[in-house]
Amino acid sequence: MSEHQFSIAENLEKIRNEMEAAISRRPKEMTDDVILVAVSKRKSKDCVIEAYNNGVRYFGENYAHELFDKSNDPNIVNLCPDIKWTFIGHLQKNKVTKLIYGCPNLNMIQTIDSIKLAEVVENTFANKTHRAEEYMDIMIQVNTSGEESKSGVPVQDVEEMYLFVKENCPNLVVKGLMTIGSPNHDLGKGPNPDFVALVKLKKMIKDKYDDELGLSMGMSQDFQHAIELGTQYIRVGERIFGKRN
């Protein structure tokens, strides 16, 4: 076993222990499993295979071209048959075809941030022949902080976006809501407001439409807090693979 492989295995063990501890601190009514998405952007294909061999099945990529390359790599295809790729970066409309037509084992797009993008993904997926899956799972990315530099649907427009997809995109399934939390939030001042905003939106959708959405929030520095607040997906990169080049 290489030193690099040992370090990924050791990192994953620590993260899983922290996940279990955070799950134990959740309110008892929260019973959903928590899915670890290993963020492998700008990491080698060997790193993906090592993490897969240590039990990871969900991998997140931020760039369509990198996801295309990795998902079609012969070694990954052969050695990681149950891999589930998740797109977690800003998705340009002109990259949708490459993503949907060219990336095998694409499990979910977590960053649908506009009605126009939802329409493009819907139409592209609807025209895909010989598809292995009946529907495309998506999440609506929410700009919970209101910062102009961040992608995402404004909080006040999430309900409209949700209804648009439900009513006009029969090939898409809204699996949940995703946000990128403020990275340096001081928990001494209370829960992260970005996470709280997403939890409130989830409750609103449940109360009005009886639809139980999942949440994707929490990264390397704050995933334990996100788990305590009820997230279903956490997106962890540096804590698994080390700092990116």
Secondary structure as a PSIPRED ss2 file (coil, helix, strand):
# PSIPRED VFORMAT (PSIPRED V4.0)

   1 M C   1.000  0.000  0.000
   2 S C   1.000  0.000  0.000
   3 E H   0.000  1.000  0.000
   4 H H   0.000  1.000  0.000
   5 Q H   0.000  1.000  0.000
   6 F H   0.000  1.000  0.000
   7 S H   0.000  1.000  0.000
   8 I H   0.000  1.000  0.000
   9 A H   0.000  1.000  0.000
  10 E H   0.000  1.000  0.000
  11 N H   0.000  1.000  0.000
  12 L H   0.000  1.000  0.000
  13 E H   0.000  1.000  0.000
  14 K H   0.000  1.000  0.000
  15 I H   0.000  1.000  0.000
  16 R H   0.000  1.000  0.000
  17 N H   0.000  1.000  0.000
  18 E H   0.000  1.000  0.000
  19 M H   0.000  1.000  0.000
  20 E H   0.000  1.000  0.000
  21 A H   0.000  1.000  0.000
  22 A H   0.000  1.000  0.000
  23 I H   0.000  1.000  0.000
  24 S H   0.000  1.000  0.000
  25 R C   1.000  0.000  0.000
  26 R C   1.000  0.000  0.000
  27 P C   1.000  0.000  0.000
  28 K C   1.000  0.000  0.000
  29 E C   1.000  0.000  0.000
  30 M C   1.000  0.000  0.000
  31 T C   1.000  0.000  0.000
  32 D C   1.000  0.000  0.000
  33 D C   1.000  0.000  0.000
  34 V C   1.000  0.000  0.000
  35 I E   0.000  0.000  1.000
  36 L E   0.000  0.000  1.000
  37 V E   0.000  0.000  1.000
  38 A E   0.000  0.000  1.000
  39 V E   0.000  0.000  1.000
  40 S C   1.000  0.000  0.000
  41 K C   1.000  0.000  0.000
  42 R C   1.000  0.000  0.000
  43 K C   1.000  0.000  0.000
  44 S C   1.000  0.000  0.000
  45 K H   0.000  1.000  0.000
  46 D H   0.000  1.000  0.000
  47 C H   0.000  1.000  0.000
  48 V H   0.000  1.000  0.000
  49 I H   0.000  1.000  0.000
  50 E H   0.000  1.000  0.000
  51 A H   0.000  1.000  0.000
  52 Y H   0.000  1.000  0.000
  53 N H   0.000  1.000  0.000
  54 N C   1.000  0.000  0.000
  55 G C   1.000  0.000  0.000
  56 V C   1.000  0.000  0.000
  57 R C   1.000  0.000  0.000
  58 Y E   0.000  0.000  1.000
  59 F E   0.000  0.000  1.000
  60 G E   0.000  0.000  1.000
  61 E E   0.000  0.000  1.000
  62 N C   1.000  0.000  0.000
  63 Y C   1.000  0.000  0.000
  64 A H   0.000  1.000  0.000
  65 H H   0.000  1.000  0.000
  66 E H   0.000  1.000  0.000
  67 L H   0.000  1.000  0.000
  68 F H   0.000  1.000  0.000
  69 D H   0.000  1.000  0.000
  70 K H   0.000  1.000  0.000
  71 S H   0.000  1.000  0.000
  72 N C   1.000  0.000  0.000
  73 D C   1.000  0.000  0.000
  74 P H   0.000  1.000  0.000
  75 N H   0.000  1.000  0.000
  76 I H   0.000  1.000  0.000
  77 V H   0.000  1.000  0.000
  78 N H   0.000  1.000  0.000
  79 L H   0.000  1.000  0.000
  80 C C   1.000  0.000  0.000
  81 P C   1.000  0.000  0.000
  82 D C   1.000  0.000  0.000
  83 I C   1.000  0.000  0.000
  84 K E   0.000  0.000  1.000
  85 W E   0.000  0.000  1.000
  86 T E   0.000  0.000  1.000
  87 F E   0.000  0.000  1.000
  88 I C   1.000  0.000  0.000
  89 G C   1.000  0.000  0.000
  90 H C   1.000  0.000  0.000
  91 L C   1.000  0.000  0.000
  92 Q C   1.000  0.000  0.000
  93 K H   0.000  1.000  0.000
  94 N H   0.000  1.000  0.000
  95 K H   0.000  1.000  0.000
  96 V H   0.000  1.000  0.000
  97 T H   0.000  1.000  0.000
  98 K H   0.000  1.000  0.000
  99 L H   0.000  1.000  0.000
 100 I H   0.000  1.000  0.000
 101 Y H   0.000  1.000  0.000
 102 G H   0.000  1.000  0.000
 103 C C   1.000  0.000  0.000
 104 P C   1.000  0.000  0.000
 105 N C   1.000  0.000  0.000
 106 L E   0.000  0.000  1.000
 107 N E   0.000  0.000  1.000
 108 M E   0.000  0.000  1.000
 109 I E   0.000  0.000  1.000
 110 Q E   0.000  0.000  1.000
 111 T E   0.000  0.000  1.000
 112 I E   0.000  0.000  1.000
 113 D C   1.000  0.000  0.000
 114 S C   1.000  0.000  0.000
 115 I H   0.000  1.000  0.000
 116 K H   0.000  1.000  0.000
 117 L H   0.000  1.000  0.000
 118 A H   0.000  1.000  0.000
 119 E H   0.000  1.000  0.000
 120 V H   0.000  1.000  0.000
 121 V H   0.000  1.000  0.000
 122 E H   0.000  1.000  0.000
 123 N H   0.000  1.000  0.000
 124 T H   0.000  1.000  0.000
 125 F H   0.000  1.000  0.000
 126 A H   0.000  1.000  0.000
 127 N C   1.000  0.000  0.000
 128 K C   1.000  0.000  0.000
 129 T C   1.000  0.000  0.000
 130 H C   1.000  0.000  0.000
 131 R C   1.000  0.000  0.000
 132 A C   1.000  0.000  0.000
 133 E C   1.000  0.000  0.000
 134 E C   1.000  0.000  0.000
 135 Y C   1.000  0.000  0.000
 136 M E   0.000  0.000  1.000
 137 D E   0.000  0.000  1.000
 138 I E   0.000  0.000  1.000
 139 M E   0.000  0.000  1.000
 140 I E   0.000  0.000  1.000
 141 Q E   0.000  0.000  1.000
 142 V E   0.000  0.000  1.000
 143 N E   0.000  0.000  1.000
 144 T C   1.000  0.000  0.000
 145 S C   1.000  0.000  0.000
 146 G C   1.000  0.000  0.000
 147 E C   1.000  0.000  0.000
 148 E C   1.000  0.000  0.000
 149 S C   1.000  0.000  0.000
 150 K C   1.000  0.000  0.000
 151 S C   1.000  0.000  0.000
 152 G C   1.000  0.000  0.000
 153 V E   0.000  0.000  1.000
 154 P E   0.000  0.000  1.000
 155 V H   0.000  1.000  0.000
 156 Q H   0.000  1.000  0.000
 157 D H   0.000  1.000  0.000
 158 V H   0.000  1.000  0.000
 159 E H   0.000  1.000  0.000
 160 E H   0.000  1.000  0.000
 161 M H   0.000  1.000  0.000
 162 Y H   0.000  1.000  0.000
 163 L H   0.000  1.000  0.000
 164 F H   0.000  1.000  0.000
 165 V H   0.000  1.000  0.000
 166 K H   0.000  1.000  0.000
 167 E H   0.000  1.000  0.000
 168 N H   0.000  1.000  0.000
 169 C C   1.000  0.000  0.000
 170 P C   1.000  0.000  0.000
 171 N C   1.000  0.000  0.000
 172 L E   0.000  0.000  1.000
 173 V E   0.000  0.000  1.000
 174 V E   0.000  0.000  1.000
 175 K E   0.000  0.000  1.000
 176 G E   0.000  0.000  1.000
 177 L E   0.000  0.000  1.000
 178 M E   0.000  0.000  1.000
 179 T C   1.000  0.000  0.000
 180 I C   1.000  0.000  0.000
 181 G C   1.000  0.000  0.000
 182 S C   1.000  0.000  0.000
 183 P C   1.000  0.000  0.000
 184 N C   1.000  0.000  0.000
 185 H C   1.000  0.000  0.000
 186 D C   1.000  0.000  0.000
 187 L H   0.000  1.000  0.000
 188 G H   0.000  1.000  0.000
 189 K H   0.000  1.000  0.000
 190 G C   1.000  0.000  0.000
 191 P C   1.000  0.000  0.000
 192 N C   1.000  0.000  0.000
 193 P H   0.000  1.000  0.000
 194 D H   0.000  1.000  0.000
 195 F H   0.000  1.000  0.000
 196 V H   0.000  1.000  0.000
 197 A H   0.000  1.000  0.000
 198 L H   0.000  1.000  0.000
 199 V H   0.000  1.000  0.000
 200 K H   0.000  1.000  0.000
 201 L H   0.000  1.000  0.000
 202 K H   0.000  1.000  0.000
 203 K H   0.000  1.000  0.000
 204 M H   0.000  1.000  0.000
 205 I H   0.000  1.000  0.000
 206 K H   0.000  1.000  0.000
 207 D H   0.000  1.000  0.000
 208 K H   0.000  1.000  0.000
 209 Y H   0.000  1.000  0.000
 210 D C   1.000  0.000  0.000
 211 D C   1.000  0.000  0.000
 212 E C   1.000  0.000  0.000
 213 L C   1.000  0.000  0.000
 214 G E   0.000  0.000  1.000
 215 L E   0.000  0.000  1.000
 216 S E   0.000  0.000  1.000
 217 M C   1.000  0.000  0.000
 218 G C   1.000  0.000  0.000
 219 M C   1.000  0.000  0.000
 220 S C   1.000  0.000  0.000
 221 Q C   1.000  0.000  0.000
 222 D C   1.000  0.000  0.000
 223 F H   0.000  1.000  0.000
 224 Q H   0.000  1.000  0.000
 225 H H   0.000  1.000  0.000
 226 A H   0.000  1.000  0.000
 227 I H   0.000  1.000  0.000
 228 E H   0.000  1.000  0.000
 229 L C   1.000  0.000  0.000
 230 G C   1.000  0.000  0.000
 231 T C   1.000  0.000  0.000
 232 Q C   1.000  0.000  0.000
 233 Y E   0.000  0.000  1.000
 234 I E   0.000  0.000  1.000
 235 R E   0.000  0.000  1.000
 236 V E   0.000  0.000  1.000
 237 G C   1.000  0.000  0.000
 238 E H   0.000  1.000  0.000
 239 R H   0.000  1.000  0.000
 240 I H   0.000  1.000  0.000
 241 F H   0.000  1.000  0.000
 242 G C   1.000  0.000  0.000
 243 K C   1.000  0.000  0.000
 244 R C   1.000  0.000  0.000
 245 N C   1.000  0.000  0.000
